[in-house]
Amino acid sequence: MNITFTGKQDKLTASQERKLATQFSKLSKLLEKRGEKVAQVALQTVRHQQHAEVRINFHDQALVGVADATDQYTAIMDAVSKVEKQALKMLSKYRDTKRDTVRKAAEPVLSKPAAAKATTKTAPKAKKEKAGKPARVVSASGARKPMTAEEAMLTMDKGSDYVIFTDTETGRTGVLVRRRDGQVDLIES
């Protein structure tokens, strides 16, 4: 990071200069992803108060930290920490908005039949989304419409994850359940 001081700069001790250099290098690691940045430090003295302003351009915006203290070193450190907080906030905001748009673009909108034919690459995402939801129990009592397993598959494509039916060929109750990977299981009693 290239640091430019303007105004009257007081003489800092060696330990203060090291601490200031580490603070700026920490800020540099956050901001210098695409080239070297320039930090402008403006110093003023107003009525025994030291005024420091640190300005850095980042993502076409100016990050500005202003601080007042009794000594110049403390004012500069406070101003740099304020710029660092702004940079962290901006980076997290930028990262969150970019990740949401990437995630939305990566998830194509599929109809129910197309979702059933989807590859197993979408299965881990479904596990993550459904992991927090509790399982629900559905009662299977009552008379079910007699149909074949193929007819039950057609009714299941209309939007539900399961179909309970009476098999016309065997007379037994059957359940078709859609798995997370899009395949369908037949359970017969």
N, C-alpha and C positions, 0 to 999 in steps of 0.2 A: 504494500500500500504506500502510495506517495503522499506524504503529509506536508502541507504548506501552512506555516504560521504567519499571521499578520498581526501587527500591533506590538506593543512592548512586552517582550518575554522575560520573565524573571529567571534567575539562575536556579536550576533544579539540581538536587543532589543526585549522585549516581544511582542510588536505590530507587529514587522517584522516577528517574529516566527509564530504568529497567522495567518498573511496574507499568509505566505509561506505554512503553514499547510492547509489552506483553498484552496489554489491553487493546492496543491497535492491531496487533497480530491476530488476536482472537476475533476481532471485528472483521479483519481481512479474510479470515477463513470462511466466514459466513457469506461475505459479499462477492469475493473474487472468483466466481465460477466462469465468467466469460471476459477475462481480461483484467488488467490492473485498474483499480479505482484510485481516485484522488480525494483525499480528505482535506478540507480547508478549515483551519482553526483560527478564529478571530478572537483576540484578547483585548480587553479594555479594563481600565481602572476607573471606578466611579465611587467617590466618597469612601475610600478605604475598603471598598468591595471589589473583588476581582470577578470580572464577567467573562465567561468563555462560551463561544458558540462553535459547534462542530457541524459541518455541512458535508454530506456525501450524496452524490447522485447515484440512484440505483433503480433499475427498471423504469427509467424515464420519470422518476419522482425524486424529490429532494428529501433526504432524511436529515432533520435538523434537531440538534440537541443543544439546549441553552441551560446554563447553570451559573449561579452566583455563590461565592464562598469568600471566606476571609483570606485564603491563600490561593494562588494560581493553580497549583497542582490539584487541589481538591476540586476546584471548579472544572478543570479539564476532565478529570476522571468522572465526575458526575455527568458532564455533557456527553462523554463517550458512552457511558452506561445507558443513557437515555436513547442515544442513536442505536445502540445494540438492541434494546427492547423494541424499538420501532422496526428494526430489520427482522427480528425474530417473528414479530406479529405479521409483517408483510410477507415473509417467506411461508409461514404456515397458512396464511390466507390464500396466497398464490398456489401453494401445493394442494390445498383442499379443493379449490375451484377447478384446477386442472385435473386432479384425480377423479372428481365427480363426472366431468365431461368425458374423460377417457373411459370410465366405467360405463357410462350411458351409451357411448358409441360402440363399445365392445359387446353390449348385450343387444342382439337383434330382436326385434319384435316378431314373435312367431305365433301363428295360430295354434290351436290345440293339436290338430293332427301333425303339424310340422314339429311341434315341441316333442311329440311322442317319438318322432323319427330322428331327433337330435342326437349328435354323437355323445360319447361318454365324457368328452372334455368339459361339458357343462355340468356334469354331476358333482364335482367338488364344490362348485359355487352354490349349488342347491343345498348341499350338506351344511355349508356355513350359514345360509340364510335360515334354514329350518331347524338348526341346532338349538336355537333359543326358544322355539315354540313347543309347548307341551303337547303330548300325544292326546288325541281325542278318541273316545270309544263311541261307536255307533251301534245302536240296537238293530238286530237283523230279524226281528219277529214279524209275523204277519205273512199273508199270502203274497207270493211273488209271481210276476207275469211269466208264463211258460215261453221259452225261446231257446234257440240254439246258442252255442258259444260265439259263433260268428255274428249273430244278431246282437248279442250283448256287447261285442266289440264295437259295433256301429253305434249303439246308444251311448257307449262310454266316450266315444270321440266327440260327443256333443258338449263335453265340458266337465264331467265328474272324474274323480280319481278312482272310483270303484263302482261296480254294478253287482247287485245281488239278484239272481234269477233262478228259475226252476228249469232244469235241462229237459227239453221235450223228449229226447232220445232215451235218457236213463231215468227220468223222474226225480232225480236228486237235486238238492239245492247247490248252486255254484256261486262263487264269488270271483269276479275279475278285479284285480288290484293293480294299479299302475305304480311301478317302482320309481325310485328317484332317477334312475338312468334312462327312463322312458320306456322300458320294456314292460310287458304285462304278464302277471302270474294268474293262473287259474287254480282256485282252491275248491275242491268238491267235498261234499259230506257224504 
